[in-house]
Amino acid sequence: SDALQDIYRKLRPGEPPTAESAGGLLINLFFNSKRYDLAKVGRYKVNKKMGEELVRLGLRTPEQAKPLLASDIPERLSAAEANGQGANAFAGDEGHADSFSSILTKEDVLATMSYLVQLANGEDGYDTDDIDHFGNRRLRSVGELIQNQVRIGLSRMERVVRERMTTQDVEAITPQTLINIRPVVASIKEFFGASQLSQFMDQTNPLSGLRHKRRLSALGPGGLSRERAGFEVRDVHPSHYGRMCPIETPEGPNIGLIGSLATYARINEFGFVETPYRKVVDGVVTDQIDYLTADEEDRTVIAQANAPLDGKLKFVNEFVLCRAKGGEVREVLPSEVNYMDVSPRQIVSVTAAMIPFLEHDDANRALMGTNMQAQSVPLLRSDSPYVGTGLEGKVARDAGDVVVAEADGLVVEVAADRIIVKTRDNKLEKHFLRKFERTNQGTCYNQKPVVNEGDEVVAGQVIADGPCTDTGEMALGQNLLVAFMSWEGFNYEDAIILSERLVKEDVLTSIHIEEHEVDARDTKLGAEEITRDIPNVSEEVLANLDERGIIRIGAEVNPGDVLVGKVTPKGETELTPEERLLRAIFGEKAREVRDTSLKVPNGEVGRVLNVRTFSRDEGDEMPPGVNELVRVYVAQKRKISDGDKLAGRHGNKGVIAKILPAEDMPFLADGTPVDIVLNPLGVPSRMNVGQVLETHLGWVSANGWKFDSKPKWFKGLGWGSEMMEHAGGHKLATPVFDGCREDELTDLLDNTRPNRDGVKIVDRNGKAQVFDGRTGEPIDQPITV
């Protein structure tokens, strides 16, 4: 009791302790399930941390401690809850009853004290926790966040109910008079309307939407704030491996606080991020996949995904390079290996895994490349990349913006806005396509069919493309012919020179849709009115308005044109004697109104795509005081122009400085003018050599190859004799960390198909003789194209 009173004095200084109040305080603080709740996660972590210590103190036998350390705790807890045992799961097992209680037990406190003493004495096996380790950081997903809001709302509601119960007459009480649900509704609305974590979806292109959904944030309620977060939190940590991407994070004040889920990572029921590994048994790699959390991984030895294996799935090398216990990298015998990475791309996020030759880029530039892919505007005509990473089709499908056949069947009807497939069991499967819709960012969302009537389709086949996709593959940009050379200083400091062909042929043209809104409200002087009858406006200006005063769909509009006619009542002014006389003769004259029409803002031209009207009379929900609402969507075709930003996938960004006529652009030996001229000085200092390798492989891909004898590296790729000859225009994939090597690239360039005159334009170094478009003189150095 002395100890309890001492604790009471420390926690409540100034209040005189009694034995009763001192005991009550401590019990309520940790040992009362109404006041204190460890929850599943807390109990799991306490058991995991203290299980071995409980055995050492003799409070548990090793048998009893096993379930505390086991990986099946989640299932046990769920089963116990289903049986209604709740906190006392395993009540039947002697000594286990309190191992699953949601409050602290005396054993937990004792083990904690003991652990701290051993830690202070510097005993082996006792370590302080690393706060930035992914074993100690968990994700709170949307369900948990909403649950917290509902809890707040319900506690507010409970308070109101208790107050009303004490004040109202018991005889007259009904549930309706007691319960007011407003606090619950308000707290949920507040979460979706004002929370930092409830964000407006980024829909610039399908990839940006997918990336936004896979975002991990350390900010927000219950998290860190930008100002307080130090360098340690923002740093890349070894436990991020396969869980959070080390590359994809914003530049600026949020760097390191917002990350992206790695390609194959998943979140377990406790909110910890798990990553998959292949099980290795006695030096043989099996097909069994285990998902490990960061603290489970720390106790195992893991080989890399590219460790060479023989036909029997055994490691070829005598020693295997591994991540061993404690995160250090060392070489071990194959028999010591427990697991192996699933894929080389499991370290990075989906967006980073779409950068070919990522392994040759500096991380800072790769970060920019990753972020800029999500800013790419959907073009009029999509073109999938000559050099991809093999992930393009999967990403397009998982982003959900392509239309996929649900069952095998025959395409019986194809129109611009629908596809009808007749399945094997003679059912008609109708797919309706979304046409020219506006996204959150004002880009154009349009789906177009890629199948024809009479085509056979299989379940899962892509039958319609969305924005930025080409036959079911992500296509964020265009394949252009590039030359790395300076041109009259116009491409100084990352500026870019472009060929006029790209403007004329609409290669880099996009559609943008703007939304314009006008509402008719009740004012003090009377109601506003949407009408065609606008004062002091010529009939010519009203030509495109319908009888309601709303512009017709399909009309071409220019700055200043009226989209929706609207008049607002003016204040009555003092009448002159003449007006008074006229009013006496002709009765009530037309009330004074002024023109408050919705007009096209400056600098905007386009075509009216859609009009939506909402009216209180027709039963639409409206804000108070608003009678009618009209939204007009105007689509605009924007060609590429100087001042626009272009970027590659390697963080090589620049602004267009000059658009030259195609005939002035540098051209190749066969007369082909290049499309774009980049500054070679943008490569060495930035260390993003991936762009040069992509240029070389792109040339090979566009022109095809022909080998006389089979190179050694064909076997490693699983290529047979059929691949010794390949036509141009064939798309290639070079997966990240496991892609095309330098010797393979040189061989391919050596054996690239010649042009129609039998001339090989590009040599084995990837360089070509280029000529000045204005004079026809050859440029004195070979140029990378």
C-alpha positions in Angstrom: 0.0 0.0 0.0 3.0 2.4 0.6 4.1 1.8 -3.0 0.6 2.4 -4.3 0.4 5.7 -2.3 3.8 6.7 -3.6 2.7 6.1 -7.2 -0.5 8.1 -6.5 1.6 11.1 -5.1 3.7 11.1 -8.3 0.7 10.9 -10.7 -1.6 13.3 -8.7 0.6 15.7 -6.8 -1.3 17.9 -4.3 -4.1 15.4 -3.7 -3.9 13.5 -0.3 -3.7 9.7 -1.1 -5.9 7.2 0.7 -5.3 3.4 0.4 -8.6 3.1 -1.6 -8.0 5.9 -4.1 -4.4 4.9 -4.6 -5.3 1.3 -5.5 -8.2 2.4 -7.7 -6.0 4.8 -9.7 -3.6 2.1 -10.7 -6.3 -0.5 -11.4 -8.2 2.0 -13.6 -5.0 3.0 -15.4 -3.9 -0.4 -16.7 -6.1 -3.2 -15.3 -9.6 -2.1 -16.0 -10.9 -3.3 -19.4 -13.4 -0.4 -19.6 -10.6 2.2 -19.2 -7.7 0.5 -20.9 -7.5 -1.6 -24.0 -4.3 -3.1 -25.6 -6.4 -4.3 -28.6 -5.2 -7.2 -30.8 -2.1 -5.4 -32.0 -1.0 -4.4 -28.5 -1.4 -7.9 -27.1 0.4 -9.4 -30.1 3.4 -7.1 -29.7 3.6 -7.5 -25.8 3.5 -11.3 -26.2 6.1 -11.2 -29.0 8.4 -9.0 -27.0 8.0 -10.6 -23.5 7.3 -14.3 -24.4 11.0 -15.4 -23.9 11.4 -13.2 -20.8 8.3 -14.9 -19.2 9.9 -18.3 -19.7 13.3 -17.1 -18.2 11.5 -15.8 -15.1 9.7 -19.1 -14.7 6.3 -17.5 -15.1 5.6 -19.7 -18.2 7.0 -23.0 -19.4 8.4 -23.1 -22.9 5.2 -25.0 -24.0 3.0 -22.3 -22.6 5.1 -19.6 -24.2 5.0 -21.1 -27.7 1.5 -19.8 -28.6 2.7 -16.3 -27.5 5.5 -16.4 -30.1 3.6 -18.3 -32.8 2.7 -16.7 -36.0 -0.9 -18.0 -35.7 -1.8 -15.6 -33.0 -4.1 -13.7 -35.4 -6.2 -16.9 -36.1 -6.4 -17.7 -32.4 -7.6 -14.3 -31.5 -10.2 -14.3 -34.3 -11.4 -17.8 -33.3 -11.7 -16.7 -29.6 -13.7 -13.7 -30.6 -16.0 -15.8 -32.7 -16.6 -18.1 -29.8 -17.5 -15.2 -27.6 -14.5 -15.7 -25.3 -13.2 -12.3 -26.3 -10.3 -11.3 -24.0 -10.0 -14.7 -22.4 -9.0 -16.8 -25.4 -7.5 -20.1 -24.4 -9.2 -19.9 -21.1 -9.2 -23.7 -21.2 -5.4 -23.8 -21.5 -3.9 -23.6 -18.0 -1.6 -20.6 -17.8 -2.8 -19.2 -21.1 -5.9 -17.4 -19.9 -4.3 -14.0 -19.4 -1.9 -14.3 -22.4 -4.7 -13.0 -24.7 -6.4 -10.5 -22.4 -6.8 -7.0 -23.7 -5.5 -5.5 -20.5 -2.0 -5.7 -19.0 -1.4 -8.6 -16.6 0.8 -8.8 -13.6 3.2 -11.1 -15.5 3.5 -8.5 -18.3 4.5 -5.8 -15.8 7.0 -8.2 -14.1 8.5 -9.3 -17.4 8.8 -5.6 -18.5 10.7 -4.7 -15.3 13.0 -7.6 -15.7 13.7 -6.8 -19.3 14.6 -3.2 -18.4 16.9 -4.4 -15.6 18.7 -6.8 -18.0 18.9 -4.1 -20.6 20.5 -1.7 -18.2 23.0 -4.4 -17.2 24.0 -4.7 -20.9 23.1 -8.4 -21.0 23.3 -10.2 -24.4 20.0 -10.5 -26.4 18.4 -7.4 -24.8 18.2 -4.5 -27.2 16.4 -1.2 -27.3 13.8 -1.0 -30.1 14.4 0.9 -33.3 11.4 3.3 -33.6 11.8 3.5 -37.4 11.9 -0.2 -37.9 8.9 -1.5 -39.9 8.3 -4.1 -37.2 7.4 -1.2 -34.9 5.5 1.0 -37.4 2.1 -0.1 -38.6 -0.4 1.1 -41.1 -3.8 2.4 -40.0 -6.0 1.7 -43.0 -9.3 3.5 -43.8 -11.5 1.1 -41.8 -9.6 1.8 -38.6 -9.6 5.6 -39.2 -13.4 5.6 -39.8 -13.8 3.3 -36.7 -12.0 5.9 -34.6 -14.3 8.7 -35.9 -17.4 6.6 -35.3 -16.2 5.9 -31.7 -15.8 9.7 -31.1 -19.4 10.3 -32.5 -20.9 7.5 -30.4 -19.3 8.8 -27.2 -20.7 12.2 -27.9 -24.1 10.7 -28.5 -23.8 8.7 -25.3 -23.2 11.8 -23.3 -26.4 13.5 -24.8 -28.4 10.3 -24.0 -27.3 10.2 -20.4 -28.1 13.9 -20.0 -31.6 13.4 -21.4 -32.3 10.4 -19.3 -31.7 12.3 -16.1 -33.8 15.3 -17.1 -36.8 13.7 -18.8 -39.8 12.0 -17.2 -39.4 8.2 -17.2 -42.9 7.5 -18.2 -42.8 9.7 -21.3 -39.3 8.6 -22.6 -39.1 7.0 -26.1 -36.0 6.0 -28.0 -36.7 8.9 -30.5 -36.7 11.5 -27.7 -33.4 10.2 -26.2 -31.2 9.4 -29.2 -29.8 12.1 -31.5 -27.7 10.6 -34.3 -26.3 14.0 -35.5 -23.0 13.7 -33.6 -22.2 10.4 -35.4 -23.2 11.7 -38.8 -21.2 14.9 -38.2 -18.0 13.0 -37.2 -18.1 10.7 -40.2 -18.8 13.7 -42.6 -15.9 15.6 -40.9 -13.6 12.7 -41.6 -14.4 12.5 -45.3 -14.7 16.3 -45.8 -11.9 17.7 -43.7 -9.4 15.0 -42.8 -5.8 15.4 -44.1 -6.0 11.7 -45.2 -9.2 12.1 -47.2 -7.8 13.3 -50.5 -9.1 14.3 -54.0 -8.0 11.4 -56.2 -5.2 12.2 -58.7 -6.7 11.1 -62.0 -4.2 12.8 -64.4 -3.6 9.3 -66.0 -4.4 5.7 -64.9 -0.9 5.3 -63.3 -1.3 8.4 -61.1 -4.6 7.0 -59.8 -3.1 3.6 -59.0 -0.1 5.3 -57.3 -2.3 7.5 -55.2 -4.2 4.4 -53.9 -0.9 2.7 -52.9 0.3 5.7 -51.0 1.7 5.3 -47.4 1.7 8.5 -45.3 3.3 9.3 -41.9 1.3 12.5 -41.8 -2.2 13.1 -40.6 -4.1 12.8 -37.4 -2.2 10.6 -35.0 0.9 10.8 -37.2 3.8 13.2 -37.5 3.8 16.8 -38.7 6.2 18.1 -41.3 7.9 20.5 -38.9 8.5 17.9 -36.2 9.7 15.1 -38.5 13.5 14.8 -38.3 15.9 13.1 -40.7 15.7 9.6 -39.1 12.0 9.2 -39.9 12.6 10.3 -43.5 15.6 8.0 -44.1 15.5 4.7 -46.0 15.6 1.9 -43.5 16.8 -1.7 -44.2 13.3 -2.9 -43.0 11.7 -1.0 -46.0 13.1 -3.8 -48.3 10.2 -5.2 -50.3 7.7 -3.2 -48.2 8.1 0.5 -49.0 9.8 1.8 -52.1 13.2 3.6 -51.5 12.8 5.7 -54.6 9.2 6.9 -54.9 8.6 9.8 -52.5 7.7 13.5 -53.2 10.4 16.1 -53.5 10.0 19.0 -51.1 8.9 19.2 -47.4 7.2 15.8 -47.5 10.2 13.9 -48.7 10.4 10.5 -46.9 7.2 11.1 -45.0 5.0 9.9 -47.9 6.1 6.7 -49.5 4.6 4.0 -51.8 3.8 0.4 -51.2 6.4 -1.9 -52.9 5.3 -4.0 -55.9 4.4 -7.3 -54.1 3.9 -6.0 -50.5 0.7 -6.6 -48.6 -0.7 -5.5 -45.3 -1.6 -8.0 -42.6 -4.5 -7.8 -40.2 -2.4 -6.0 -37.6 -1.4 -3.3 -40.1 2.2 -4.5 -40.5 3.6 -4.6 -44.1 4.5 -8.1 -45.3 6.6 -9.1 -48.3 6.8 -12.5 -50.1 9.8 -14.8 -50.1 10.4 -18.3 -51.6 11.2 -20.9 -49.0 14.6 -22.6 -49.2 15.0 -26.1 -47.7 18.5 -27.6 -47.4 19.8 -25.4 -50.2 17.0 -26.2 -52.6 14.6 -23.4 -53.6 10.9 -24.5 -53.3 7.8 -23.0 -54.8 6.3 -22.2 -51.4 5.8 -18.5 -50.9 5.8 -17.1 -47.3 4.9 -13.6 -46.5 7.1 -12.2 -43.7 6.8 -9.1 -41.5 9.9 -7.0 -40.9 10.6 -8.5 -37.4 10.1 -12.1 -38.7 12.5 -11.3 -41.5 15.2 -10.2 -39.0 15.5 -13.7 -37.8 16.2 -15.3 -41.2 18.8 -15.5 -43.9 17.6 -14.4 -47.3 19.2 -14.7 -50.7 18.7 -12.3 -53.6 16.3 -13.0 -56.4 19.1 -13.1 -59.0 21.2 -15.7 -57.2 22.0 -18.3 -60.0 20.2 -21.7 -59.7 20.7 -24.9 -61.6 18.0 -27.1 -63.2 17.2 -28.7 -59.8 16.7 -25.3 -58.2 19.9 -25.6 -56.2 22.3 -22.7 -55.8 25.1 -22.8 -58.3 27.7 -20.9 -56.3 29.6 -22.3 -53.3 28.7 -19.2 -51.3 25.5 -17.2 -51.6 25.3 -13.5 -51.0 22.6 -13.0 -48.4 20.9 -10.5 -46.0 21.6 -12.2 -42.7 20.2 -11.7 -39.2 20.4 -8.2 -38.0 20.4 -6.8 -41.6 24.0 -7.3 -42.4 25.1 -8.6 -45.9 27.4 -11.6 -46.0 28.2 -14.7 -47.9 26.9 -18.0 -46.5 26.7 -21.6 -47.5 23.6 -22.6 -49.5 22.5 -24.9 -46.6 22.2 -21.9 -44.2 19.8 -20.0 -46.5 16.1 -19.9 -45.2 14.5 -17.8 -47.9 15.0 -16.2 -51.3 13.6 -13.0 -52.8 10.6 -13.6 -55.2 11.6 -11.1 -57.8 14.3 -8.4 -58.3 11.5 -5.8 -58.6 10.0 -6.5 -55.2 12.1 -3.7 -53.7 10.6 -0.9 -55.7 7.1 0.5 -56.2 5.0 -0.2 -59.3 5.8 3.2 -60.8 9.5 2.8 -60.3 9.3 -0.7 -61.7 8.1 0.8 -65.0 11.4 2.6 -65.6 13.6 0.5 -68.0 17.3 0.4 -67.0 16.4 1.8 -63.6 19.6 0.1 -62.3 21.7 2.5 -64.3 20.1 5.7 -63.0 21.0 7.8 -59.9 18.3 7.4 -57.3 17.6 11.2 -57.2 16.8 11.2 -60.9 14.9 7.9 -60.7 12.7 9.6 -58.1 12.0 12.5 -60.5 11.2 10.0 -63.3 8.8 8.1 -61.1 6.9 11.2 -60.0 6.8 12.7 -63.5 5.3 9.5 -65.0 2.2 10.3 -62.9 2.0 13.8 -64.3 1.9 12.7 -67.9 -1.2 14.0 -69.8 -3.2 11.5 -71.8 -2.6 12.1 -75.5 -4.9 11.9 -78.5 -3.3 8.8 -79.8 -1.5 6.5 -77.3 1.7 4.6 -78.3 3.1 2.0 -76.0 6.9 2.2 -75.4 9.3 0.3 -77.6 11.3 -0.3 -74.4 9.2 -1.3 -71.5 9.8 -3.4 -68.4 7.1 -6.1 -68.9 4.8 -4.5 -66.3 2.9 -2.3 -68.6 0.0 -4.6 -69.3 -0.4 -5.6 -65.7 -0.5 -2.0 -64.5 -3.0 -0.9 -67.1 -5.3 -3.8 -66.1 -4.9 -3.3 -62.3 -5.5 0.5 -62.7 -9.0 -0.5 -63.8 -9.2 1.9 -66.8 -9.3 -0.8 -69.5 -12.3 -2.9 -70.2 -11.8 -6.7 -69.8 -13.9 -9.5 -71.2 -15.6 -11.4 -68.3 -16.0 -14.7 -70.1 -15.0 -16.5 -73.3 -17.2 -15.6 -76.3 -17.8 -13.9 -79.6 -18.0 -10.1 -80.2 -21.3 -9.5 -81.8 -21.5 -5.7 -81.7 -18.9 -2.9 -81.5 -19.9 0.7 -81.3 -18.0 3.8 -80.0 -19.8 3.5 -76.7 -20.5 -0.2 -76.2 -19.2 -3.7 -76.9 -21.5 -6.7 -76.8 -20.0 -10.2 -76.4 -22.0 -13.4 -76.8 -20.7 -15.9 -74.3 -20.4 -19.7 -74.7 -23.7 -20.2 -72.9 -25.5 -17.8 -75.2 -25.7 -14.9 -72.8 -25.2 -11.3 -74.0 -22.5 -9.6 -72.0 -22.8 -5.8 -72.4 -19.8 -3.5 -71.8 -20.6 0.3 -71.9 -17.6 2.5 -72.5 -17.0 5.9 -70.9 -16.7 8.6 -73.5 -15.0 12.0 -73.1 -15.5 12.4 -69.4 -13.7 15.0 -67.3 -11.3 13.8 -64.7 -10.5 15.5 -61.4 -7.5 17.2 -63.1 -9.4 18.3 -66.2 -7.8 15.7 -68.5 -10.0 13.6 -70.8 -11.2 10.1 -69.9 -12.1 8.2 -73.0 -12.4 4.5 -73.7 -12.2 3.0 -77.2 -12.7 -0.5 -78.5 -9.7 -2.6 -79.6 -11.8 -5.6 -80.9 -13.9 -6.0 -84.0 -17.2 -7.7 -84.7 -16.7 -11.4 -85.2 -13.5 -11.6 -83.0 -13.2 -14.4 -80.5 -12.3 -13.2 -77.0 -11.2 -15.1 -73.9 -12.0 -14.2 -70.3 -9.6 -11.6 -69.0 -8.7 -10.2 -72.5 -8.6 -6.5 -72.9 -11.4 -5.4 -75.3 -11.3 -1.6 -74.9 -8.5 0.8 -74.1 -8.7 3.6 -71.6 -6.7 6.9 -71.5 -2.9 6.4 -71.8 -3.2 2.7 -72.8 -2.4 1.1 -76.1 -3.9 -2.4 -76.7 -4.1 -3.0 -73.0 -0.6 -1.7 -72.1 0.3 1.5 -70.3 1.4 4.2 -72.9 2.2 7.4 -71.1 4.0 9.1 -74.0 5.3 8.7 -77.5 8.2 6.9 -79.2 10.2 9.7 -80.8 13.5 9.7 -82.7 16.0 11.5 -80.4 19.4 13.0 -81.1 21.8 14.0 -78.3 23.6 17.1 -79.7 23.7 20.8 -79.2 21.9 23.0 -81.7 22.8 26.6 -82.0 22.7 26.9 -78.2 18.9 26.6 -78.2 19.0 23.5 -76.0 21.2 25.1 -73.4 20.2 24.3 -69.7 17.9 21.3 -70.5 15.9 23.2 -73.1 14.4 20.9 -75.9 14.1 21.4 -79.6 11.1 19.8 -81.3 10.2 19.0 -84.9 7.1 20.7 -86.3 5.9 17.2 -87.5 4.8 16.5 -83.9 2.5 19.6 -84.1 1.1 19.0 -87.6 0.5 15.3 -87.1 -1.0 15.7 -83.6 1.6 13.3 -82.1 1.8 15.3 -78.8 -1.8 16.7 -78.7 -4.1 16.2 -75.8 -7.7 17.0 -75.0 -8.6 18.9 -71.8 -12.1 19.4 -70.5 -13.1 22.4 -68.3 -16.2 22.6 -66.2 -18.1 25.9 -65.9 -20.8 26.3 -63.3 -23.5 28.9 -62.8 -26.4 28.9 -60.2 -29.6 30.9 -60.0 -30.2 32.1 -56.4 -32.8 33.9 -54.4 -31.6 37.5 -53.8 -33.1 40.3 -51.6 -34.6 41.9 -54.7 -36.1 38.7 -56.1 -35.0 35.4 -57.7 -32.3 35.3 -60.4 -33.5 33.6 -63.6 -31.8 31.5 -66.2 -33.2 32.7 -69.5 -32.5 33.5 -73.2 -34.0 37.0 -72.7 -30.9 39.0 -71.8 -31.0 42.8 -71.9 -28.8 44.8 -74.4 -27.4 41.7 -76.2 -27.7 41.1 -80.0 -29.4 38.1 -81.5 -26.1 37.1 -83.0 -24.6 36.5 -79.5 -27.6 34.4 -78.5 -27.5 32.3 -81.7 -26.1 29.2 -80.0 -28.4 29.3 -77.0 -31.6 27.1 -76.8 -35.0 28.4 -75.6 -33.9 27.9 -71.9 -30.9 30.2 -72.4 -28.3 27.3 -72.2 -25.7 26.7 -75.0 -26.3 23.8 -77.3 -24.0 20.8 -77.2 -21.5 20.8 -80.0 -21.2 24.6 -80.3 -17.7 26.2 -80.9 -17.1 28.8 -78.2 -14.5 31.6 -77.9 -13.5 33.9 -75.0 -16.4 36.1 -74.0 -19.2 33.9 -75.6 -22.3 33.4 -73.4 -22.6 29.8 -72.1 -25.7 30.3 -69.9 -27.9 33.4 -70.0 -28.8 34.6 -66.5 -30.5 37.9 -65.3 -30.4 39.3 -61.8 -33.0 41.8 -60.5 -31.6 45.4 -60.1 -32.7 47.7 -57.3 -35.6 50.0 -58.1 -34.5 53.5 -59.0 -36.5 56.8 -58.7 -38.7 57.1 -61.7 -38.7 60.3 -63.9 -42.2 61.9 -64.5 -42.2 60.6 -68.1 -41.6 57.0 -66.9 -44.3 57.5 -64.3 -46.8 58.5 -66.9 -45.9 55.5 -69.2 -46.2 53.2 -66.3 -49.6 54.6 -65.4 -50.8 54.1 -69.0 -49.2 50.6 -69.7 -49.4 49.1 -66.2 -46.4 47.3 -64.6 -43.3 47.8 -66.8 -40.7 45.1 -67.1 -38.6 45.0 -63.9 -35.1 46.3 -64.1 -32.6 43.4 -64.6 -28.9 43.2 -65.3 -27.0 40.6 -67.3 -25.0 38.2 -65.1 -24.6 35.4 -67.7 -21.8 32.8 -67.5 -19.3 33.6 -70.2 -16.2 31.7 -71.5 -13.2 33.0 -69.6 -10.2 34.6 -71.4 -7.8 32.4 -73.3 -10.1 29.5 -73.6 -11.6 28.1 -76.8 -13.2 24.8 -77.4 -16.4 22.9 -78.1 -19.3 22.3 -75.8 -19.2 18.6 -74.8 -22.0 18.3 -72.3 -24.5 20.3 -70.3 -26.0 19.2 -67.0 -28.9 21.0 -65.3 -30.2 20.6 -61.7 -33.3 22.3 -60.4 -35.1 22.4 -57.0 -38.5 22.0 -58.8 -37.4 18.6 -60.2 -36.5 17.4 -56.8 -32.7 17.7 -57.0 -30.9 18.4 -53.7 -29.6 22.0 -53.7 -27.6 24.2 -51.3 -29.9 26.6 -49.5 -30.9 29.7 -51.5 -30.1 28.0 -54.9 -33.0 27.3 -57.3 -31.2 26.1 -60.4 -27.7 24.9 -61.2 -26.1 24.5 -64.7 -22.8 22.9 -65.5 -21.3 23.3 -68.9 -18.3 21.1 -70.0 -16.1 22.6 -72.7 -13.5 20.4 -74.4 -10.3 21.9 -75.8 -7.7 20.4 -78.1 -4.2 21.5 -77.1 -1.2 21.1 -79.4 2.3 21.0 -78.1 3.9 24.4 -78.0 7.0 26.1 -76.7 7.1 26.5 -73.0 5.5 23.0 -72.5 7.4 20.5 -70.3 8.5 17.2 -71.7 10.2 14.4 -69.7 11.6 11.0 -70.1 11.3 8.1 -67.6 14.8 8.8 -66.1 14.2 12.2 -64.6 15.4 13.9 -67.8 13.0 16.8 -68.0 13.1 19.9 -70.0 11.1 22.8 -71.5 10.5 23.2 -75.2 12.6 26.2 -76.4 11.9 26.1 -80.1 9.8 24.2 -82.6 11.7 23.9 -85.9 10.3 23.0 -89.3 11.0 19.3 -90.0 13.3 20.3 -92.9 15.6 22.3 -90.5 16.0 19.4 -88.0 19.2 17.3 -88.2 18.6 14.2 -90.3 20.1 10.7 -90.6 22.0 9.3 -93.6 18.7 8.0 -95.1 17.1 11.4 -94.9 14.9 10.7 -91.8 14.7 14.0 -89.7 14.9 13.5 -85.9 11.9 14.5 -83.8 13.6 15.9 -80.8 17.1 17.3 -80.0 18.3 16.9 -76.4 21.4 18.4 -74.8 24.1 15.8 -74.2 25.3 17.7 -71.1 22.1 16.6 -69.4 23.5 13.1 -68.9 26.9 13.0 -67.3 26.5 15.2 -64.2 23.0 13.7 -63.5 24.2 10.1 -63.8 20.9 8.9 -65.4 22.6 6.8 -68.1 19.5 4.7 -68.4 18.1 7.2 -70.9 21.1 6.5 -73.3 20.7 2.8 -73.0 17.0 3.2 -73.6 17.8 5.2 -76.7 20.0 2.3 -78.0 17.6 -0.4 -77.2 14.8 1.7 -78.7 16.7 1.9 -82.0 17.1 -1.9 -82.0 13.5 -2.4 -81.2 12.3 -0.1 -84.0 14.5 -1.6 -86.6 14.7 -5.3 -85.7 17.8 -7.6 -85.8 19.3 -10.5 -87.7 22.0 -12.8 -86.3 24.1 -15.1 -88.4 25.1 -17.3 -85.4 23.5 -17.7 -82.0 25.0 -15.6 -79.2 25.7 -17.3 -75.8 23.3 -15.0 -74.0 20.3 -16.3 -75.9 20.2 -19.4 -73.6 20.0 -17.3 -70.5 16.9 -15.5 -71.9 15.3 -18.8 -73.0 15.5 -17.7 -76.7 15.7 -20.3 -79.4 16.8 -20.1 -83.0 13.5 -18.5 -83.9 14.7 -15.2 -82.3 17.8 -14.9 -84.4 15.8 -12.8 -86.9 13.3 -10.2 -85.9 11.3 -7.6 -87.7 11.3 -3.9 -86.7 8.6 -2.3 -84.5 8.7 -5.2 -82.0 8.3 -4.0 -78.4 11.0 -5.1 -75.9 10.9 -5.5 -72.1 13.9 -5.0 -69.9 12.7 -5.7 -66.3 14.3 -3.6 -63.5 17.5 -5.1 -61.9 17.2 -8.0 -64.3 17.3 -6.4 -67.7 19.4 -6.1 -70.8 23.1 -6.2 -70.1 25.8 -4.1 -72.0 27.2 -7.1 -73.9 23.7 -8.1 -75.1 23.0 -4.5 -76.1 26.3 -4.2 -78.1 25.5 -7.5 -79.8 22.0 -6.3 -80.8 23.4 -3.0 -82.1 26.0 -5.0 -84.1 23.3 -7.1 -85.7 20.6 -4.4 -86.2 18.8 -4.8 -89.6 20.1 -2.3 -92.3 17.7 0.2 -93.9 16.2 -0.3 -97.3 19.5 0.7 -99.1 21.3 -2.0 -97.1 23.1 0.6 -95.0 23.5 0.3 -91.2 22.9 3.8 -89.9 23.9 3.3 -86.2 27.2 1.6 -85.3 27.8 -0.8 -82.4 28.4 2.2 -80.0 24.8 3.4 -80.8 26.1 6.5 -82.7 25.3 7.6 -86.2 26.4 10.2 -88.7 24.0 13.1 -88.6 23.6 16.0 -91.1 22.5 19.6 -90.5 19.0 20.1 -91.8 19.7 23.7 -93.0 23.0 23.2 -94.9 23.0 19.5 -95.5 26.6 19.4 -94.1 27.5 16.4 -92.0 28.0 17.1 -88.2 31.6 16.5 -87.4 31.0 14.0 -84.5 28.9 10.8 -84.5 25.7 11.4 -82.6 23.6 9.1 -80.3 20.2 8.5 -81.9 
